[in-house]
């Protein structure tokens, strides 16, 4: 199951830089994770300073 970003996202970009698959992009209001590209590695969740990313 792909990781998801909640409304706690503050659009800092830390997750995008940490994603080895390039599955994270800036959305209109917060960052978004492409479920098709997500590797389920958890690198983004480990990097998020607001704990906005979970499975």
Phi and psi restraints in degrees (value plus and minus 20) as a CYANA .aco file:
   2 UNK   PHI     -89.8   -49.8
   2 UNK   PSI     132.8   172.8
   3 UNK   PHI     -93.5   -53.5
   3 UNK   PSI     137.6   177.6
   4 UNK   PHI    -153.7  -113.7
   4 UNK   PSI     131.9   171.9
   5 UNK   PHI    -127.9   -87.9
   5 UNK   PSI     108.0   148.0
   6 UNK   PHI    -108.9   -68.9
   6 UNK   PSI     159.7   199.7
   7 UNK   PHI     -87.3   -47.3
   7 UNK   PSI     -28.1    11.9
   8 UNK   PHI     -93.9   -53.9
   8 UNK   PSI     -26.8    13.2
   9 UNK   PHI     -81.0   -41.0
   9 UNK   PSI     112.3   152.3
  10 UNK   PHI    -128.8   -88.8
  10 UNK   PSI      -7.2    32.8
  11 UNK   PHI      36.9    76.9
  11 UNK   PSI      22.6    62.6
  12 UNK   PHI    -100.2   -60.2
  12 UNK   PSI     -44.0    -4.0
  13 UNK   PHI      68.8   108.8
  13 UNK   PSI     -21.4    18.6
  14 UNK   PHI     -80.2   -40.2
  14 UNK   PSI     -59.1   -19.1
  15 UNK   PHI     -86.5   -46.5
  15 UNK   PSI     -60.8   -20.8
  16 UNK   PHI     -80.8   -40.8
  16 UNK   PSI     -62.3   -22.3
  17 UNK   PHI     -89.3   -49.3
  17 UNK   PSI     -45.9    -5.9
  18 UNK   PHI    -110.8   -70.8
  18 UNK   PSI     -30.6     9.4
  19 UNK   PHI     -98.6   -58.6
  19 UNK   PSI      94.5   134.5
  20 UNK   PHI     -91.2   -51.2
  20 UNK   PSI     -37.7     2.3
  21 UNK   PHI    -116.0   -76.0
  21 UNK   PSI     -27.5    12.5
  22 UNK   PHI      46.3    86.3
  22 UNK   PSI      10.6    50.6
  23 UNK   PHI    -105.3   -65.3
  23 UNK   PSI     -24.7    15.3
  24 UNK   PHI    -131.0   -91.0
  24 UNK   PSI     110.4   150.4
  25 UNK   PHI    -155.2  -115.2
  25 UNK   PSI     139.7   179.7
  26 UNK   PHI     -95.0   -55.0
  26 UNK   PSI     107.1   147.1
  27 UNK   PHI    -118.8   -78.8
  27 UNK   PSI    -192.1  -152.1
  28 UNK   PHI     -83.9   -43.9
  28 UNK   PSI     -62.5   -22.5
  29 UNK   PHI    -136.6   -96.6
  29 UNK   PSI     -39.9     0.1
  30 UNK   PHI    -181.5  -141.5
  30 UNK   PSI     153.1   193.1
  31 UNK   PHI     -92.9   -52.9
  31 UNK   PSI     134.2   174.2
  32 UNK   PHI    -150.8  -110.8
  32 UNK   PSI     128.4   168.4
  33 UNK   PHI    -131.6   -91.6
  33 UNK   PSI     107.3   147.3
  34 UNK   PHI     -96.5   -56.5
  34 UNK   PSI      96.3   136.3
  35 UNK   PHI     -81.9   -41.9
  35 UNK   PSI     -52.7   -12.7
  36 UNK   PHI     -90.2   -50.2
  36 UNK   PSI     -51.1   -11.1
  37 UNK   PHI    -115.3   -75.3
  37 UNK   PSI     -39.3     0.7
  38 UNK   PHI     -82.4   -42.4
  38 UNK   PSI     112.1   152.1
  39 UNK   PHI    -113.4   -73.4
  39 UNK   PSI     -21.8    18.2
  40 UNK   PHI      40.4    80.4
  40 UNK   PSI      12.8    52.8
  41 UNK   PHI    -103.8   -63.8
  41 UNK   PSI     -45.1    -5.1
  42 UNK   PHI      65.1   105.1
  42 UNK   PSI     -16.5    23.5
  43 UNK   PHI     -79.8   -39.8
  43 UNK   PSI     -58.2   -18.2
  44 UNK   PHI     -86.8   -46.8
  44 UNK   PSI     -62.8   -22.8
  45 UNK   PHI     -84.4   -44.4
  45 UNK   PSI     -57.7   -17.7
  46 UNK   PHI     -87.1   -47.1
  46 UNK   PSI     -47.2    -7.2
  47 UNK   PHI    -111.3   -71.3
  47 UNK   PSI     -44.3    -4.3
  48 UNK   PHI     -83.9   -43.9
  48 UNK   PSI     100.8   140.8
  49 UNK   PHI     -94.5   -54.5
  49 UNK   PSI     -35.2     4.8
  50 UNK   PHI    -130.2   -90.2
  50 UNK   PSI     -12.4    27.6
  51 UNK   PHI      34.0    74.0
  51 UNK   PSI      18.9    58.9
  52 UNK   PHI    -104.6   -64.6
  52 UNK   PSI     -24.6    15.4
  53 UNK   PHI    -133.2   -93.2
  53 UNK   PSI     110.8   150.8
  54 UNK   PHI    -171.7  -131.7
  54 UNK   PSI     152.1   192.1
